[in-house]
């Protein structure tokens, strides 16, 4: 499954956040490259890439080897939420109902 997120953080900060977030889930870094990481473990495998896109945005692309809405995919979305909170710690997500 593919996921993406546009961030205001620089790519190095996104990769540093990934290096902190995914090993805590039991997904150690399998490979490390410039602008990309691969994590693999009991939940599955994922490839993360962060690169500048159109001005001040960083495009974060994550591809997992899971089908549908797996536990790994939900954790990728949680990772995007940690990036959002790192960008703006004052922002609070609220239900809109």
N, C-alpha and C positions, 0 to 999 in steps of 0.2 A: 504494500500500500504506500502511496506517496502522500506526503504532507509538506506544506510550505508555510512560511511566516516571514513577513517583512518587519525588520527591526531597525531601530535607530542606533543600536549598539554597533561598534566596529566589529569586523569578523573575528579578530583575536579575542575579544571579550565573549563572543558567542561560543567560540571553541573552548575557552577556559570554563565557561559555565557548563558546557557539555561534559568536560573532563571531571567536574565535580558532581554532576547530577547522575549520570548513567552508571558509574561504578558503584554508587550507593544502592542501585537496584540489582546488583550482581552481574552487571554487564561490563567487564573490563575492556579497555581499548585493545582491539585486535591489531589494528594498524593505525598509524598516525602519518598524515601527509600535510603538506602546506594547504591550508584552507579546507581540510576534510578530516573526518574521523570515521572509523568503523568499529562498532561495538558488537560483541557477541556473547551470549550466555544462555542460561536455561529458558529465558523468555523468547529468545530468537536472536536475530541479527538485524542491525540497522546501519545504514550509511548516512552520514550527516555531512553536508557541505555548506559553507558560509562564504559568500562573496559579495563585493560591492555591486549595487544595482542602481542606476539612474540617480545620481546625486548623493544624497545623504542616507539612503537606505542600504541595509544589508539584507540580501535574500538568503534565507535559511531553508534548505531543502533536505528532507529526511525521507529515506526509502527503507521500508521494513520488508522482511521476507514473510510476513504474516498476511493471511487473507481476512478480509472483513474487519470488524472492530475488536481486535484482540487486546489483551492486557498490555502488550508492548505499545500498541497504537495509542491507548489511553494515556500511557506514561509519556509518550512523545508530546501529546497535547498538554500534559502537566508541565513538561519542560518549556513549551512555548509560553505558558502562563508565568513561569519563573523569569523568563526573559522580559516579559511585559512588566512584571513587578520590579525588575532591576532597572528598567528604563524610567519608570515613574512610580516610586514607592508610595506616593500619596494616593494613587488611584485605587479605588475599592470597587470590586465587581459586585453588582447587586442584581437580584432577580427583577425582571421587568414585567410584573404581572399585577 
